[in-house]
Amino acid sequence: MRAYIGGHQAVSIDDFIELALGTPVGLWLGEEGETEEERAARKDAARDILADNPELPDDVARIAAEVIEAHAPELFNVVPLTRPARRRRPSRKGAAA
């Protein structure tokens, strides 16, 4: 099954997140092995995006809450673990023969 959001095909979870946020996930989380220069440029771009769209953090929180609410039964399906029955050792009380 193919999923399209606004004319763009989403093939991975990151695609869905990117399309929901309007920015790539790596912009906010960083990339493994990025240099200090790349990190500074990424943070500058993120600051610019937040300056242009100050509601973005609230939108992200709302989207996260909606996803958690929609999937709460699966996320919080906790099954208590049962403890194994304790074995009783035979009593060694009594007179020695």
Secondary structure as UniProt FT lines:
FT   STRAND          3..5
FT   TURN            6..7
FT   STRAND          8..10
FT   HELIX           13..21
FT   HELIX           25..29
FT   TURN            32..33
FT   HELIX           36..52
FT   TURN            54..55
FT   HELIX           56..70
FT   HELIX           72..75
//
